[in-house]
């Protein structure tokens, strides 16, 4: 056997050649880095720069996929990838309550990706807010009504009026779903089928109008509700959970029925969320916050941010609950929010924050989904701070709260005083229950996180 071997002669590099190669490598890396930096700057300038004199530029930018509503919907369908649930009537047991889900369903149907549902709660004495809210929202509204005992029949009578006799009844028929709930021991006086049939019956609108004015105390002595006569606490969070879970859309604005949004909020929000720049927010726990305000009794609810800022400047508007719990509703970056003026129908995220530190007691109202933590149904409206435990869980879970620069809510005119909001016995009892019982349960279920508090 013959062994073969081969050798190759390598000429060592001259030190000057080594130095030249190193310099070339450094130059190439520097050029590559500069190319990357300039590319990033170019992209950012293309997104943020709005050419002077072209007020439609920003709006067109938000429709990058095409200038049509259909193109926007196709994009939303792709990025949300949601399923549209049924809105059929169901009789259910919900905790200690009977629930008539979709007691009335609206005539118009929506796919889960094409709009936002305003979800809210009430008893019948707040139903005069439905039409003013609808006129600004013009999209699905899901209302959970607390209807114990005799309040059931009265609520149905007012729903009939809204559906058949109100000047804007067509809006109610098109957009509003009503869900009724009551405790097991406070049944209505007649079978549910009787009331279900009444909803579609022909109505004497003269008598219906008298009933509307009487029950809502328009020019008459108020008739005590069954709830008030029997000293029942208002199960506010049952209503919140029912209304939210009954929504057919992916996005929901879980709010209180007396809080009115600025018109055109929905198309602005959907264009924003469809933009590639903001899609990162869909991939982590995130909600989108609307600052909340109050206006004086005889002041019209502002229709846009410019009008709102005028009212704030004049003193005819204030932050929501500024006289009661200012920290509870002051959004991060509030001073800067006031200067972030928009002259077109666009929306951006103004600032992103956590619910911790200076905002550990924050009770934001936001656009989210049906998958956010539920509200604790053991808490009542009378005890106050009824959304605080949900916010605490969201803090532990690391939620991002994105404050929107061109969206807001305004309470029905009339600024509430401390005396009107104060309910000392109920407040003390509920606060103690939250700290001693609920906080312990949350720690066992979700753990703890530094900076979060209940």
C-alpha beads as a LAMMPS data file, in Angstrom:
LAMMPS data file: protein, C-alpha beads

454 atoms
453 bonds

1 atom types
1 bond types

-500.0 500.0 xlo xhi
-500.0 500.0 ylo yhi
-500.0 500.0 zlo zhi

Masses

1 110.0

Atoms # bond

1 1 1 0.000 0.000 0.000
2 1 1 1.293 3.361 -0.960
3 1 1 0.483 6.350 1.139
4 1 1 -0.206 9.551 -0.676
5 1 1 0.023 12.977 0.839
6 1 1 -0.163 16.418 -0.581
7 1 1 0.858 19.725 0.795
8 1 1 -0.113 23.226 -0.220
9 1 1 2.225 26.096 0.194
10 1 1 0.496 29.213 1.673
11 1 1 2.204 32.535 1.393
12 1 1 1.713 34.462 4.620
13 1 1 -0.039 37.824 4.271
14 1 1 2.049 40.913 4.592
15 1 1 1.113 43.030 7.645
16 1 1 0.094 45.871 5.318
17 1 1 -2.345 43.545 3.537
18 1 1 -3.921 42.505 6.852
19 1 1 -4.351 46.141 7.824
20 1 1 -5.946 46.943 4.444
21 1 1 -8.441 44.068 4.741
22 1 1 -9.389 45.200 8.252
23 1 1 -9.933 48.787 7.048
24 1 1 -12.109 47.589 4.160
25 1 1 -14.160 45.427 6.517
26 1 1 -14.688 48.402 8.844
27 1 1 -15.721 50.644 5.957
28 1 1 -18.206 48.041 4.665
29 1 1 -19.750 47.619 8.119
30 1 1 -20.044 51.398 8.497
31 1 1 -21.668 51.788 5.080
32 1 1 -24.109 48.957 5.833
33 1 1 -25.015 50.530 9.193
34 1 1 -25.586 53.924 7.537
35 1 1 -27.814 52.339 4.900
36 1 1 -29.910 50.681 7.619
37 1 1 -30.167 53.924 9.636
38 1 1 -31.202 55.976 6.594
39 1 1 -33.764 53.357 5.613
40 1 1 -35.341 53.444 9.078
41 1 1 -35.370 57.251 9.064
42 1 1 -36.948 57.247 5.622
43 1 1 -39.730 54.936 6.803
44 1 1 -40.391 57.028 9.902
45 1 1 -40.468 60.269 7.929
46 1 1 -42.834 58.713 5.441
47 1 1 -45.208 57.768 8.264
48 1 1 -45.085 60.925 10.366
49 1 1 -44.568 63.635 7.764
50 1 1 -47.790 65.177 6.508
51 1 1 -47.214 67.461 3.519
52 1 1 -48.277 71.037 4.228
53 1 1 -51.433 72.153 2.522
54 1 1 -52.846 68.676 2.036
55 1 1 -55.462 68.085 4.781
56 1 1 -56.467 64.746 3.238
57 1 1 -52.987 63.252 3.385
58 1 1 -53.332 61.755 6.881
59 1 1 -56.703 60.225 6.079
60 1 1 -55.362 58.698 2.865
61 1 1 -52.362 57.364 4.778
62 1 1 -54.697 55.382 7.007
63 1 1 -56.232 53.755 3.943
64 1 1 -52.916 52.498 2.619
65 1 1 -54.590 49.291 1.459
66 1 1 -56.926 51.257 -0.816
67 1 1 -59.227 54.226 -0.691
68 1 1 -62.418 52.237 -0.135
69 1 1 -64.288 51.064 2.912
70 1 1 -64.352 47.592 1.405
71 1 1 -60.550 47.515 1.324
72 1 1 -60.433 48.509 4.981
73 1 1 -62.876 45.723 5.884
74 1 1 -60.845 43.141 3.996
75 1 1 -57.766 44.145 5.953
76 1 1 -59.625 44.059 9.292
77 1 1 -61.027 40.630 8.487
78 1 1 -57.498 39.355 7.903
79 1 1 -55.747 40.869 10.905
80 1 1 -58.519 40.230 13.468
81 1 1 -59.361 36.691 12.309
82 1 1 -62.476 36.604 14.511
83 1 1 -65.736 34.652 14.466
84 1 1 -69.179 36.253 14.467
85 1 1 -71.384 34.680 17.185
86 1 1 -75.118 34.124 17.062
87 1 1 -77.418 36.817 18.395
88 1 1 -80.390 34.519 19.012
89 1 1 -82.582 34.697 22.112
90 1 1 -81.504 32.511 25.043
91 1 1 -82.872 31.988 28.561
92 1 1 -79.927 31.291 30.856
93 1 1 -78.947 31.047 34.495
94 1 1 -76.184 33.517 35.292
95 1 1 -74.888 33.214 38.862
96 1 1 -77.855 34.065 41.091
97 1 1 -79.766 35.640 38.203
98 1 1 -81.970 34.598 35.321
99 1 1 -80.713 36.125 32.089
100 1 1 -82.758 36.725 28.933
101 1 1 -79.913 37.194 26.473
102 1 1 -80.977 38.977 23.271
103 1 1 -84.476 39.604 24.580
104 1 1 -84.517 41.933 21.588
105 1 1 -81.968 41.670 18.773
106 1 1 -81.429 44.486 16.264
107 1 1 -82.614 44.169 12.683
108 1 1 -79.199 44.883 11.212
109 1 1 -76.418 42.327 11.502
110 1 1 -72.667 42.907 11.463
111 1 1 -69.593 40.782 10.955
112 1 1 -67.293 40.661 13.960
113 1 1 -64.532 42.685 12.276
114 1 1 -66.455 45.568 10.709
115 1 1 -67.357 47.826 13.651
116 1 1 -67.281 48.236 17.457
117 1 1 -70.062 47.440 19.929
118 1 1 -70.792 49.877 22.746
119 1 1 -71.622 47.630 25.732
120 1 1 -73.361 49.054 28.761
121 1 1 -75.733 48.469 31.672
122 1 1 -78.733 50.254 33.179
123 1 1 -82.096 50.013 34.821
124 1 1 -85.124 51.467 33.049
125 1 1 -84.673 54.951 34.543
126 1 1 -81.612 55.454 32.298
127 1 1 -83.241 54.469 29.000
128 1 1 -83.626 58.097 27.913
129 1 1 -79.882 57.976 27.153
130 1 1 -80.297 55.379 24.398
131 1 1 -81.142 57.696 21.499
132 1 1 -78.622 60.490 22.304
133 1 1 -75.957 57.789 22.572
134 1 1 -77.054 56.154 19.316
135 1 1 -77.002 59.422 17.389
136 1 1 -73.299 59.779 18.142
137 1 1 -72.335 56.096 17.917
138 1 1 -74.346 54.833 14.895
139 1 1 -73.212 51.257 15.501
140 1 1 -74.252 48.273 17.666
141 1 1 -75.128 48.929 21.299
142 1 1 -75.542 46.024 23.735
143 1 1 -77.540 46.975 26.852
144 1 1 -77.971 44.754 29.911
145 1 1 -81.019 45.896 31.908
146 1 1 -81.545 45.021 35.562
147 1 1 -85.287 44.242 35.814
148 1 1 -86.267 42.728 39.200
149 1 1 -89.972 42.181 39.967
150 1 1 -92.287 44.948 38.743
151 1 1 -89.367 46.670 37.003
152 1 1 -89.513 43.939 34.353
153 1 1 -92.872 45.026 32.929
154 1 1 -91.984 48.711 33.145
155 1 1 -88.714 48.077 31.313
156 1 1 -90.522 46.198 28.533
157 1 1 -92.986 49.092 28.157
158 1 1 -90.133 51.572 27.700
159 1 1 -88.326 49.268 25.257
160 1 1 -91.582 49.109 23.246
161 1 1 -91.732 52.899 23.171
162 1 1 -88.137 53.136 21.952
163 1 1 -88.732 50.524 19.249
164 1 1 -92.072 51.775 17.940
165 1 1 -92.916 55.306 19.062
166 1 1 -89.776 57.362 19.593
167 1 1 -88.966 59.877 16.871
168 1 1 -85.758 57.922 16.170
169 1 1 -87.191 54.430 16.671
170 1 1 -85.634 53.223 13.391
171 1 1 -82.161 53.752 14.879
172 1 1 -83.085 51.670 17.929
173 1 1 -84.476 48.869 15.784
174 1 1 -81.352 48.867 13.643
175 1 1 -78.620 48.879 16.290
176 1 1 -79.695 48.045 19.868
177 1 1 -79.809 44.663 21.588
178 1 1 -81.486 44.396 24.997
179 1 1 -80.586 41.701 27.561
180 1 1 -82.692 41.464 30.750
181 1 1 -81.588 39.966 34.068
182 1 1 -83.071 39.608 37.553
183 1 1 -82.548 37.546 40.722
184 1 1 -84.220 34.166 41.086
185 1 1 -86.473 35.496 43.856
186 1 1 -87.671 38.583 41.933
187 1 1 -89.619 37.068 39.030
188 1 1 -91.840 39.088 36.679
189 1 1 -95.598 38.964 37.239
190 1 1 -96.347 37.205 33.908
191 1 1 -94.620 34.467 31.878
192 1 1 -91.654 35.564 29.779
193 1 1 -93.486 34.559 26.570
194 1 1 -96.094 37.253 27.258
195 1 1 -93.444 39.974 27.312
196 1 1 -91.608 38.547 24.304
197 1 1 -94.811 38.763 22.250
198 1 1 -95.477 42.326 23.443
199 1 1 -92.200 43.541 21.968
200 1 1 -93.512 43.004 18.428
201 1 1 -97.132 44.037 19.104
202 1 1 -98.683 47.114 17.534
203 1 1 -98.545 49.924 20.069
204 1 1 -100.821 52.828 20.950
205 1 1 -98.142 55.489 20.890
206 1 1 -100.245 58.073 22.734
207 1 1 -100.484 55.827 25.801
208 1 1 -96.886 54.668 25.341
209 1 1 -95.684 58.275 25.445
210 1 1 -97.595 58.898 28.678
211 1 1 -95.986 55.790 30.201
212 1 1 -92.543 56.938 29.020
213 1 1 -92.918 60.386 30.585
214 1 1 -94.389 59.008 33.795
215 1 1 -91.776 56.311 34.381
216 1 1 -88.873 58.620 33.533
217 1 1 -90.266 61.449 35.725
218 1 1 -90.526 63.903 32.850
219 1 1 -92.716 66.541 34.449
220 1 1 -94.210 64.264 37.110
221 1 1 -93.444 62.907 40.543
222 1 1 -91.137 59.897 40.198
223 1 1 -92.569 56.428 40.695
224 1 1 -90.188 54.444 42.919
225 1 1 -88.606 51.504 41.146
226 1 1 -89.055 48.002 42.505
227 1 1 -85.327 48.059 43.223
228 1 1 -85.596 51.218 45.320
229 1 1 -88.784 50.115 47.094
230 1 1 -87.134 46.852 48.128
231 1 1 -83.754 48.418 48.945
232 1 1 -81.910 46.236 46.426
233 1 1 -78.330 47.035 45.532
234 1 1 -77.584 47.455 41.842
235 1 1 -75.477 44.520 40.502
236 1 1 -73.565 46.735 38.101
237 1 1 -70.883 44.222 37.150
238 1 1 -73.394 41.535 36.224
239 1 1 -74.721 44.004 33.687
240 1 1 -71.243 44.872 32.430
241 1 1 -70.308 41.223 31.900
242 1 1 -73.619 40.304 30.263
243 1 1 -73.567 43.233 27.825
244 1 1 -69.945 42.618 26.861
245 1 1 -70.283 38.865 26.399
246 1 1 -73.375 39.405 24.220
247 1 1 -71.599 41.657 21.704
248 1 1 -71.200 40.228 18.202
249 1 1 -68.067 42.234 17.334
250 1 1 -64.412 41.639 18.163
251 1 1 -63.883 45.133 19.585
252 1 1 -66.113 46.478 22.365
253 1 1 -66.279 49.761 24.234
254 1 1 -67.430 48.766 27.729
255 1 1 -68.836 51.988 29.135
256 1 1 -71.622 53.560 31.193
257 1 1 -74.799 54.540 29.369
258 1 1 -74.500 58.241 30.298
259 1 1 -71.060 58.546 28.638
260 1 1 -71.330 59.740 25.035
261 1 1 -68.426 59.211 22.558
262 1 1 -67.300 61.718 19.956
263 1 1 -68.934 61.080 16.550
264 1 1 -66.793 59.392 13.901
265 1 1 -64.860 57.570 16.625
266 1 1 -65.370 54.139 15.042
267 1 1 -64.034 54.819 11.509
268 1 1 -61.048 56.681 12.974
269 1 1 -60.231 53.814 15.335
270 1 1 -60.617 51.110 12.690
271 1 1 -58.398 52.956 10.222
272 1 1 -55.791 53.322 12.960
273 1 1 -55.842 49.688 14.039
274 1 1 -55.659 48.511 10.410
275 1 1 -52.493 50.523 9.806
276 1 1 -49.337 48.342 9.838
277 1 1 -47.697 50.760 12.263
278 1 1 -50.180 49.867 15.029
279 1 1 -50.667 46.148 14.474
280 1 1 -48.078 45.348 17.151
281 1 1 -50.716 46.323 19.718
282 1 1 -52.834 43.340 18.659
283 1 1 -50.166 40.854 19.697
284 1 1 -49.841 41.730 23.393
285 1 1 -52.356 42.472 26.166
286 1 1 -53.580 45.906 25.087
287 1 1 -56.588 48.212 25.410
288 1 1 -57.258 51.650 23.922
289 1 1 -58.245 54.370 26.376
290 1 1 -60.628 57.303 25.882
291 1 1 -60.268 60.291 28.243
292 1 1 -63.578 61.161 29.957
293 1 1 -65.065 64.596 30.692
294 1 1 -68.097 66.303 32.241
295 1 1 -69.918 69.396 31.005
296 1 1 -72.205 71.839 32.802
297 1 1 -75.965 71.291 32.890
298 1 1 -77.015 73.511 29.971
299 1 1 -73.946 72.934 27.788
300 1 1 -74.279 70.799 24.637
301 1 1 -72.085 67.708 24.480
302 1 1 -69.085 68.584 22.251
303 1 1 -68.918 66.863 18.877
304 1 1 -65.159 67.072 18.336
305 1 1 -61.943 67.714 20.214
306 1 1 -61.726 71.377 19.179
307 1 1 -65.136 72.059 20.731
308 1 1 -64.192 70.105 23.856
309 1 1 -61.023 72.156 24.296
310 1 1 -63.042 75.371 23.999
311 1 1 -65.372 74.216 26.783
312 1 1 -62.413 73.258 28.988
313 1 1 -60.866 76.670 28.389
314 1 1 -64.116 78.420 29.371
315 1 1 -64.606 76.265 32.440
316 1 1 -67.805 74.700 31.075
317 1 1 -66.127 71.268 31.012
318 1 1 -63.884 69.419 33.461
319 1 1 -62.182 66.043 33.685
320 1 1 -64.589 63.282 34.700
321 1 1 -65.019 63.127 38.497
322 1 1 -62.446 65.891 38.928
323 1 1 -64.350 66.981 42.045
324 1 1 -64.691 63.423 43.375
325 1 1 -61.657 61.296 42.430
326 1 1 -59.422 63.137 39.988
327 1 1 -56.719 60.430 39.956
328 1 1 -59.265 57.783 38.999
329 1 1 -59.833 59.255 35.538
330 1 1 -56.798 61.394 34.653
331 1 1 -55.043 59.750 31.716
332 1 1 -51.236 59.622 31.415
333 1 1 -49.902 62.531 29.368
334 1 1 -53.071 64.560 29.982
335 1 1 -51.421 67.985 29.646
336 1 1 -49.892 66.957 26.331
337 1 1 -53.200 65.388 25.215
338 1 1 -54.784 68.820 25.453
339 1 1 -52.246 70.220 23.002
340 1 1 -52.375 67.297 20.543
341 1 1 -54.845 68.993 18.228
342 1 1 -56.243 67.154 15.224
343 1 1 -57.869 68.965 12.306
344 1 1 -58.740 65.844 10.341
345 1 1 -60.528 62.548 10.931
346 1 1 -57.463 60.580 12.022
347 1 1 -56.463 58.890 15.253
348 1 1 -53.170 57.846 16.815
349 1 1 -51.951 56.464 20.113
350 1 1 -50.968 59.480 22.172
351 1 1 -49.078 57.632 24.902
352 1 1 -48.817 54.078 26.272
353 1 1 -48.807 53.422 30.000
354 1 1 -49.179 50.739 32.635
355 1 1 -51.697 50.904 35.468
356 1 1 -49.095 51.398 38.177
357 1 1 -47.213 54.067 40.079
358 1 1 -49.132 57.355 39.852
359 1 1 -51.883 55.515 37.940
360 1 1 -52.376 52.611 40.334
361 1 1 -55.915 53.869 41.155
362 1 1 -56.816 54.582 37.545
363 1 1 -60.222 53.369 36.286
364 1 1 -59.867 53.840 32.522
365 1 1 -62.678 53.293 30.047
366 1 1 -61.364 51.696 26.916
367 1 1 -61.931 49.809 23.689
368 1 1 -60.955 46.204 24.269
369 1 1 -62.323 42.781 23.426
370 1 1 -64.580 40.244 25.103
371 1 1 -61.458 38.458 26.340
372 1 1 -60.364 41.046 28.908
373 1 1 -60.764 39.952 32.581
374 1 1 -64.353 39.980 33.790
375 1 1 -65.726 42.456 36.308
376 1 1 -66.268 41.015 39.787
377 1 1 -70.017 40.426 40.105
378 1 1 -69.981 40.544 43.912
379 1 1 -69.357 44.290 43.791
380 1 1 -72.268 46.719 43.693
381 1 1 -72.658 50.187 42.237
382 1 1 -73.478 51.555 45.684
383 1 1 -70.085 50.459 47.068
384 1 1 -68.159 52.327 44.331
385 1 1 -64.723 51.451 42.884
386 1 1 -66.522 48.549 41.183
387 1 1 -64.061 48.427 38.241
388 1 1 -60.968 48.591 40.445
389 1 1 -60.437 44.842 40.819
390 1 1 -60.543 44.307 37.058
391 1 1 -57.931 47.042 36.625
392 1 1 -55.780 45.390 39.285
393 1 1 -55.844 42.072 37.416
394 1 1 -54.950 43.825 34.172
395 1 1 -52.002 45.469 35.914
396 1 1 -50.737 42.095 37.140
397 1 1 -51.113 40.684 33.624
398 1 1 -48.967 43.504 32.232
399 1 1 -51.579 45.202 30.044
400 1 1 -50.593 48.178 27.914
401 1 1 -53.059 51.069 28.120
402 1 1 -52.863 53.040 24.858
403 1 1 -54.372 56.520 25.260
404 1 1 -56.030 57.690 22.022
405 1 1 -55.362 61.247 20.876
406 1 1 -58.652 61.914 19.064
407 1 1 -61.209 59.938 21.030
408 1 1 -63.084 60.944 24.182
409 1 1 -66.267 60.421 26.201
410 1 1 -68.475 63.100 27.732
411 1 1 -70.956 62.485 30.523
412 1 1 -74.548 63.546 29.991
413 1 1 -74.658 67.280 30.887
414 1 1 -74.574 68.011 34.603
415 1 1 -71.506 67.987 36.842
416 1 1 -71.786 65.638 39.818
417 1 1 -70.852 66.891 43.269
418 1 1 -69.071 65.039 46.063
419 1 1 -72.299 64.963 48.093
420 1 1 -74.163 63.255 45.231
421 1 1 -71.497 60.577 44.855
422 1 1 -70.828 59.922 48.527
423 1 1 -72.208 56.670 50.005
424 1 1 -70.055 56.125 53.126
425 1 1 -71.497 52.907 54.646
426 1 1 -71.537 50.986 51.353
427 1 1 -68.153 52.346 50.311
428 1 1 -66.396 51.284 53.505
429 1 1 -67.910 47.794 53.438
430 1 1 -67.069 47.175 49.779
431 1 1 -63.540 48.555 50.072
432 1 1 -62.870 46.258 53.040
433 1 1 -64.205 43.250 51.086
434 1 1 -61.981 44.099 48.123
435 1 1 -58.825 44.372 50.229
436 1 1 -59.401 41.468 52.596
437 1 1 -61.057 38.920 50.308
438 1 1 -60.779 39.738 46.615
439 1 1 -57.122 40.821 46.774
440 1 1 -56.223 37.474 48.395
441 1 1 -58.140 35.571 45.697
442 1 1 -56.482 37.525 42.888
443 1 1 -53.030 36.845 44.353
444 1 1 -53.792 33.121 44.404
445 1 1 -55.112 33.148 40.823
446 1 1 -52.788 35.619 39.084
447 1 1 -49.881 36.216 41.451
448 1 1 -48.615 39.676 42.307
449 1 1 -46.705 42.391 40.476
450 1 1 -44.700 45.252 41.910
451 1 1 -46.418 48.612 41.426
452 1 1 -49.944 47.162 41.164
453 1 1 -52.508 47.825 43.864
454 1 1 -56.216 47.315 44.390

Bonds

1 1 1 2
2 1 2 3
3 1 3 4
4 1 4 5
5 1 5 6
6 1 6 7
7 1 7 8
8 1 8 9
9 1 9 10
10 1 10 11
11 1 11 12
12 1 12 13
13 1 13 14
14 1 14 15
15 1 15 16
16 1 16 17
17 1 17 18
18 1 18 19
19 1 19 20
20 1 20 21
21 1 21 22
22 1 22 23
23 1 23 24
24 1 24 25
25 1 25 26
26 1 26 27
27 1 27 28
28 1 28 29
29 1 29 30
30 1 30 31
31 1 31 32
32 1 32 33
33 1 33 34
34 1 34 35
35 1 35 36
36 1 36 37
37 1 37 38
38 1 38 39
39 1 39 40
40 1 40 41
41 1 41 42
42 1 42 43
43 1 43 44
44 1 44 45
45 1 45 46
46 1 46 47
47 1 47 48
48 1 48 49
49 1 49 50
50 1 50 51
51 1 51 52
52 1 52 53
53 1 53 54
54 1 54 55
55 1 55 56
56 1 56 57
57 1 57 58
58 1 58 59
59 1 59 60
60 1 60 61
61 1 61 62
62 1 62 63
63 1 63 64
64 1 64 65
65 1 65 66
66 1 66 67
67 1 67 68
68 1 68 69
69 1 69 70
70 1 70 71
71 1 71 72
72 1 72 73
73 1 73 74
74 1 74 75
75 1 75 76
76 1 76 77
77 1 77 78
78 1 78 79
79 1 79 80
80 1 80 81
81 1 81 82
82 1 82 83
83 1 83 84
84 1 84 85
85 1 85 86
86 1 86 87
87 1 87 88
88 1 88 89
89 1 89 90
90 1 90 91
91 1 91 92
92 1 92 93
93 1 93 94
94 1 94 95
95 1 95 96
96 1 96 97
97 1 97 98
98 1 98 99
99 1 99 100
100 1 100 101
101 1 101 102
102 1 102 103
103 1 103 104
104 1 104 105
105 1 105 106
106 1 106 107
107 1 107 108
108 1 108 109
109 1 109 110
110 1 110 111
111 1 111 112
112 1 112 113
113 1 113 114
114 1 114 115
115 1 115 116
116 1 116 117
117 1 117 118
118 1 118 119
119 1 119 120
120 1 120 121
121 1 121 122
122 1 122 123
123 1 123 124
124 1 124 125
125 1 125 126
126 1 126 127
127 1 127 128
128 1 128 129
129 1 129 130
130 1 130 131
131 1 131 132
132 1 132 133
133 1 133 134
134 1 134 135
135 1 135 136
136 1 136 137
137 1 137 138
138 1 138 139
139 1 139 140
140 1 140 141
141 1 141 142
142 1 142 143
143 1 143 144
144 1 144 145
145 1 145 146
146 1 146 147
147 1 147 148
148 1 148 149
149 1 149 150
150 1 150 151
151 1 151 152
152 1 152 153
153 1 153 154
154 1 154 155
155 1 155 156
156 1 156 157
157 1 157 158
158 1 158 159
159 1 159 160
160 1 160 161
161 1 161 162
162 1 162 163
163 1 163 164
164 1 164 165
165 1 165 166
166 1 166 167
167 1 167 168
168 1 168 169
169 1 169 170
170 1 170 171
171 1 171 172
172 1 172 173
173 1 173 174
174 1 174 175
175 1 175 176
176 1 176 177
177 1 177 178
178 1 178 179
179 1 179 180
180 1 180 181
181 1 181 182
182 1 182 183
183 1 183 184
184 1 184 185
185 1 185 186
186 1 186 187
187 1 187 188
188 1 188 189
189 1 189 190
190 1 190 191
191 1 191 192
192 1 192 193
193 1 193 194
194 1 194 195
195 1 195 196
196 1 196 197
197 1 197 198
198 1 198 199
199 1 199 200
200 1 200 201
201 1 201 202
202 1 202 203
203 1 203 204
204 1 204 205
205 1 205 206
206 1 206 207
207 1 207 208
208 1 208 209
209 1 209 210
210 1 210 211
211 1 211 212
212 1 212 213
213 1 213 214
214 1 214 215
215 1 215 216
216 1 216 217
217 1 217 218
218 1 218 219
219 1 219 220
220 1 220 221
221 1 221 222
222 1 222 223
223 1 223 224
224 1 224 225
225 1 225 226
226 1 226 227
227 1 227 228
228 1 228 229
229 1 229 230
230 1 230 231
231 1 231 232
232 1 232 233
233 1 233 234
234 1 234 235
235 1 235 236
236 1 236 237
237 1 237 238
238 1 238 239
239 1 239 240
240 1 240 241
241 1 241 242
242 1 242 243
243 1 243 244
244 1 244 245
245 1 245 246
246 1 246 247
247 1 247 248
248 1 248 249
249 1 249 250
250 1 250 251
251 1 251 252
252 1 252 253
253 1 253 254
254 1 254 255
255 1 255 256
256 1 256 257
257 1 257 258
258 1 258 259
259 1 259 260
260 1 260 261
261 1 261 262
262 1 262 263
263 1 263 264
264 1 264 265
265 1 265 266
266 1 266 267
267 1 267 268
268 1 268 269
269 1 269 270
270 1 270 271
271 1 271 272
272 1 272 273
273 1 273 274
274 1 274 275
275 1 275 276
276 1 276 277
277 1 277 278
278 1 278 279
279 1 279 280
280 1 280 281
281 1 281 282
282 1 282 283
283 1 283 284
284 1 284 285
285 1 285 286
286 1 286 287
287 1 287 288
288 1 288 289
289 1 289 290
290 1 290 291
291 1 291 292
292 1 292 293
293 1 293 294
294 1 294 295
295 1 295 296
296 1 296 297
297 1 297 298
298 1 298 299
299 1 299 300
300 1 300 301
301 1 301 302
302 1 302 303
303 1 303 304
304 1 304 305
305 1 305 306
306 1 306 307
307 1 307 308
308 1 308 309
309 1 309 310
310 1 310 311
311 1 311 312
312 1 312 313
313 1 313 314
314 1 314 315
315 1 315 316
316 1 316 317
317 1 317 318
318 1 318 319
319 1 319 320
320 1 320 321
321 1 321 322
322 1 322 323
323 1 323 324
324 1 324 325
325 1 325 326
326 1 326 327
327 1 327 328
328 1 328 329
329 1 329 330
330 1 330 331
331 1 331 332
332 1 332 333
333 1 333 334
334 1 334 335
335 1 335 336
336 1 336 337
337 1 337 338
338 1 338 339
339 1 339 340
340 1 340 341
341 1 341 342
342 1 342 343
343 1 343 344
344 1 344 345
345 1 345 346
346 1 346 347
347 1 347 348
348 1 348 349
349 1 349 350
350 1 350 351
351 1 351 352
352 1 352 353
353 1 353 354
354 1 354 355
355 1 355 356
356 1 356 357
357 1 357 358
358 1 358 359
359 1 359 360
360 1 360 361
361 1 361 362
362 1 362 363
363 1 363 364
364 1 364 365
365 1 365 366
366 1 366 367
367 1 367 368
368 1 368 369
369 1 369 370
370 1 370 371
371 1 371 372
372 1 372 373
373 1 373 374
374 1 374 375
375 1 375 376
376 1 376 377
377 1 377 378
378 1 378 379
379 1 379 380
380 1 380 381
381 1 381 382
382 1 382 383
383 1 383 384
384 1 384 385
385 1 385 386
386 1 386 387
387 1 387 388
388 1 388 389
389 1 389 390
390 1 390 391
391 1 391 392
392 1 392 393
393 1 393 394
394 1 394 395
395 1 395 396
396 1 396 397
397 1 397 398
398 1 398 399
399 1 399 400
400 1 400 401
401 1 401 402
402 1 402 403
403 1 403 404
404 1 404 405
405 1 405 406
406 1 406 407
407 1 407 408
408 1 408 409
409 1 409 410
410 1 410 411
411 1 411 412
412 1 412 413
413 1 413 414
414 1 414 415
415 1 415 416
416 1 416 417
417 1 417 418
418 1 418 419
419 1 419 420
420 1 420 421
421 1 421 422
422 1 422 423
423 1 423 424
424 1 424 425
425 1 425 426
426 1 426 427
427 1 427 428
428 1 428 429
429 1 429 430
430 1 430 431
431 1 431 432
432 1 432 433
433 1 433 434
434 1 434 435
435 1 435 436
436 1 436 437
437 1 437 438
438 1 438 439
439 1 439 440
440 1 440 441
441 1 441 442
442 1 442 443
443 1 443 444
444 1 444 445
445 1 445 446
446 1 446 447
447 1 447 448
448 1 448 449
449 1 449 450
450 1 450 451
451 1 451 452
452 1 452 453
453 1 453 454
